[in-house]
Amino acid sequence: MVEGLYFHIPFCNQKCPYCDFVSFVGEPSEEYLKLLEMELKLYEDLEFNLRTIYFGGGTPSLVPTKLWKKFFKSLDLRGVEEITLECNPENYRTEDFEELLSLGINRLSFGVQSFLEKNLRFLGRKHSRETSLKAIQQAHAVGFKNISIDLIYGLPGQTLKELKEEISILRDLPITHLSAYLLTPYEDTLFGELWKKGSLKLPCEEEIEEMFLFLSEELSSLGFVHYEISNFAKEGYECKHNLLYWTHKEFLGLGVSAWSFVNKRRFGNYKNLQAYRSAILNGKKPVEKEEILEGKELIKDYLFVALRTIYGVPKHMLGSIPEGLEEFFIEEGENLRLSKRGWLLINEIWSILSKQFSTSRRMGI
C-alpha cells in the first residue's frame, strides 16, 4: 500500500559544488509537470493510502506558483497529512507562500545551508543570511507552522565557535525541524574532484565528532529531538514522509532519477531527461533500475534504514550484537538502537553487521 509520493523537480539556477542529486541548470517547464501527471497515471494499478507528498530537487521553488495551481488539480489530496515543498530562500515571497498554503502545502523545507556569509559563498549559494531569515519569517507570518531548514557543517576550517554562532540564530526563528548534513565530497561533484586532488581539506574525525555531539546536545536544549542521524524536530514535527523511508513503508517516486519502494521492490527512474520523457510519451514506466528484496536481503535493507533512527529495530530481527559493538547500542524494551557515538560509526558498524547475515538463523520481517 503506497503511503507516500515523491516528485523530483530536477532543475536549478546553478549546480552547487557539493550536490550529487540529479539536476539540470534551467527553468522547470509546464511540460515537465505534465510528464509527472502522466507518470502517476501509469501507476493506477497500485493500491494507495496516501499520507504524504514531497516535492524535492533540484529546486522545486523555481516552479511559478501559477503552475503549481494547475498541477495540484491533478492530485487527490484526500487523507494526505503532510505536503512538503523544498525551497531556496531567494525564490518565493509573501504572496507566493500564501498561494502555496492555499493549495494544501503545509510544510516547507528551506535550503539555508548556512547563516554565515563566508560559508554561503564557499558553498556556492546565491542567497544571504538576511534573505533566509526574511523568507522564514514571511512563510511563518502567512500561516506555515511546519518549517524546516537544512544546514551543512564540517566545512574546511570551520570551528566549533562558528557552528555555535549558526545555532544561536535558531533561538529566535519559528522553525520546527532542522536537517544538519555533514559536508561530504561525493564523487562526480566539484568538491569530490577537489578532494581527490588533495585541494579540499576537511575537518578530522575528532573535529567532526565534536561538532556532531554539540549539534545533538545544543539542539536538544532548544527543544528538538534528535530522531535520525541528520534530523532534529520539535515534538510532533518529525518529517512524516522521510519516516516512511526509514520504517520501510511503501512510497512511489516520480520524475527523473526518482526512486520507489513498492511490493518489496526498489526501482529507480532514468537519470537522463530525454530518456525519461520518451518513456512517458510512449506510455511506458520510465524505470531504469530495479531490485527485488526477499528474505535476508529485505531484512538487511530494513535494518540499514531503521538503524538511522532513534526508534531502532526489534531485537529478534537484528540477532546478536557482534562482540565489541555492545557499547554502541542501547536497549529499550524489545528494541535496539544505536547510540549517538554509534551513529557516528554507522557505516563501519553496518559493514560488520551485514556479514553476520551470511551465517545467521532464519529471521522474519
Order of alpha helices (4+ residues) and beta strands (2+ residues): beta-beta-beta-alpha-beta-alpha-beta-alpha-beta-alpha-alpha-beta-alpha-beta-alpha-alpha-beta-beta-alpha-beta-beta-beta-alpha-beta-alpha-beta-alpha-beta-beta-alpha-alpha
